[in-house]
Amino acid sequence: MTDYNWKFDHLSASRQKQGGDPSEQSFKGDFETFVREAVQNSNDAAVDRPAEVVFDLQELGGEDLEKFKDALKWDDKLENHLKAVADTGRMKKVNRFLERIEEEDKIRILNIEDRNCAGLTGHENNDDSNFTGLLKHKLFSNKGGDGESSGGTYGLGKSVYWRFSEISTVLFNSNLVETPQDQNNPRFMGRINLPSHTIVGDEGNFEYRGPGWLGKLGEVKINGETRKRAESLWDQEALEVSRRLHTEHNDSTGTSITIVGFSEPTSGNRDAAEIVKDIEDSSIEHFWPAIHDKRDYLDIKIRDEGNSEKEVRITEDDDIYPFVQAWDAFLEDNCSKEFEDHGDIVSREIEIDLPDRSDGTETGKGKATLLIRKADPDSEKKHSGNVAMFRKPGMVVKYWSPSISVAAEAFHAVLVAGEARNPDNPSKEEKEMERFLKHAEPPAHDEWQSTQKLKENYKQGFKKTVEKELRNKIKNAIEEVVIPEVEDGERGPERLATKFSMSKKRGKTDRSKNVLHFENLGGSFYDQTWELYGSIENEDFKSGKWTVSIEAQVIGEDGKSYEKIDIATMSADQGNANVDDGVAKIEVDEGTRVVNFNGESVEIDEDMAEDEIEMKINGEVKE
């Protein structure tokens, strides 16, 4: 019989105690986030494609539960530590678990098995390995600072496993792609994350720092002192224990992760069938680029009660199918030339100037591809107007909804960024974009924004690049496609008239001809403000500096203006823009032909939201 048990570290001489796990608070406690992080952790660890991730939700009761508890060393040690924590009142979920298992005599476990992955590689004492990154360290990523394409293997994302366990207990069984010397696969160990607690016994009180490890008792020298610890089980011992604890793994490399007492922090105990359906839906919602048949990058499966595995597949009924069609067109190099009929898909190149790295390395430009699909406004309302954004790992980082003119055609868009465009042979620009966006993701990998990692790895300008310039490039490219062209002097689509109409009054240097021309003038109302935007072309751009003033005002049913709307902010891609007394002014240098502008009004009253507004533009050229 294999000799193993739980080992909890004693409280240190400094008597420093800990409460809950702060890394757990980096993620929302919803099931969608759990699936995203669990799949992405496995996806990042792939050594061969497609990687596989298999979910298996089980409910243990009766004799099966007793055998499981025996293998978990429940009566021998674990229950005492859980009761000690319950007595502190610091982990309410432990109290609830102990009460329920006593009353109902059953628990849920969720096993997540990844295949064609690296496994928990590394020696017991190696600080920079998958093993220590997942099972030993906290708030510490084994990936270092420069894994260029990962989504964050075993950094903060690992905390979701323990957060979804009512007793913060997770078991691991792994086939390593490369084992330490003199060891054979598989490798087994468990970890429990508890706050500091005290066990009262006949021989006195024993105080513990908090976490514990399930393994074989061993010794290690630290600072010249020999200390006891739990170490990994290997080979036949690991195989025996993992079977008893429902943490088996098939013959491929990778890891099985079993969450003991699986429960959703933000939901009650749902029916198992409902949870399984959510696993499938969340996998499709966030990983359709990776599980797409033509990319063959990732397979996600769900094991049923009969022990067969059902692969998660995209269907035409899925809400994200319009994005998948755009992805299809990209993979098959089959985009449309026109944006006329529902289902037409056009492609636009997005190129941004990246800030240089903090070590002085020049980055140059970053590249992405924007796919825009014309949607049916009546039958394809889900995610309409959204941009699905992802990079090489194939996880949708965000469904972004840019503020587009109400005159726009209905659309779905996809941003294929960085190495996702060409994962097998990426260009320098694609590699640089991949690296930049990886550093722009917070721990939850659900946004591209200014982060501490960007600050540490790039020179000034990173915030403007990721939060403004990239978004503006995407938005402008979409607007060029989805906003119908309107001839000068025409009113525009009738459906726009109740929200917005334009009066374009052009400045003249010669009263016999118009020298200012306009494109894509428009506006959208959001959060009590009007956004105003457009492009102004000056035919007489070589004659000297030129100035444009922009005003906004409400107009009545008789077509006459009756109230000014102050402009609060204005920006332009050329020249200098400023606002004075609610009127925007853009001063442009000689030789500049076109200027694109974007501004916002002050907040206006709700009763004015449905009024028409007029944008009045006047220009002057100083010879």
Number of C-alpha atoms within 10 A of each C-alpha: 6 11 9 20 22 22 21 22 17 17 17 11 6 6 12 9 14 15 14 14 17 12 18 19 13 14 19 15 17 13 20 16 18 24 20 24 27 22 24 24 20 26 30 18 24 22 16 14 15 19 23 23 25 20 26 18 20 17 14 16 16 10 10 13 18 15 15 17 17 14 20 23 16 17 11 13 13 19 15 15 20 20 16 16 23 19 16 14 11 16 19 14 17 22 19 13 19 16 12 13 14 9 9 10 14 16 18 19 21 23 23 24 26 31 29 23 27 23 29 28 22 18 16 14 12 12 16 17 18 23 26 22 25 22 19 16 15 17 15 17 22 19 17 10 11 12 14 19 21 20 28 28 23 29 22 24 27 23 25 24 23 21 26 25 26 24 26 24 24 27 24 30 32 33 28 22 16 15 17 12 7 5 12 16 21 27 26 28 25 23 23 22 20 25 19 24 26 20 16 12 8 5 6 8 10 12 18 22 20 22 21 24 25 27 23 22 17 12 12 15 9 8 6 7 7 10 11 13 18 23 22 23 27 22 14 14 18 24 20 17 23 25 14 16 21 19 24 23 23 13 11 16 23 30 30 26 24 28 27 24 24 26 23 18 16 11 10 8 12 10 8 13 11 9 15 17 12 15 22 20 19 18 24 25 20 25 23 24 28 26 25 19 14 12 17 13 20 24 24 24 21 21 17 15 10 6 9 10 15 14 16 18 17 20 11 10 8 14 18 21 18 26 25 19 19 27 25 18 19 20 14 10 10 14 19 15 10 10 16 13 11 14 18 19 27 22 24 15 14 17 17 17 16 24 23 18 18 14 10 10 11 12 18 14 17 25 24 26 19 25 26 29 29 25 22 16 14 7 7 17 14 13 18 21 24 19 25 24 22 28 27 24 22 24 27 25 21 16 19 16 15 15 15 22 22 18 21 18 20 20 27 29 30 27 26 26 24 29 27 23 20 15 16 8 10 15 16 16 20 24 24 22 26 27 20 27 22 24 27 23 21 19 17 18 22 16 18 22 19 19 16 12 16 25 17 13 18 21 17 13 14 23 19 14 19 21 14 12 17 19 16 15 16 22 16 16 18 25 20 13 21 20 18 14 13 14 10 12 10 11 14 18 15 11 10 18 17 12 19 28 23 20 15 19 15 16 21 16 16 9 8 7 9 15 19 25 16 19 16 18 21 24 26 18 19 13 8 14 19 23 21 22 24 18 17 20 16 21 14 20 20 15 13 15 18 23 18 20 18 20 18 24 17 20 18 12 8 6 10 11 15 9 12 15 20 20 25 19 19 22 19 20 12 16 16 14 21 16 18 11 8 18 19 22 22 21 20 22 15 17 14 18 17 17 19 18 17 19 20 20 21 15 15 14 9 10 7 12 18 12 16 20 26 21 21 15 21 16 21 19 23 10 12
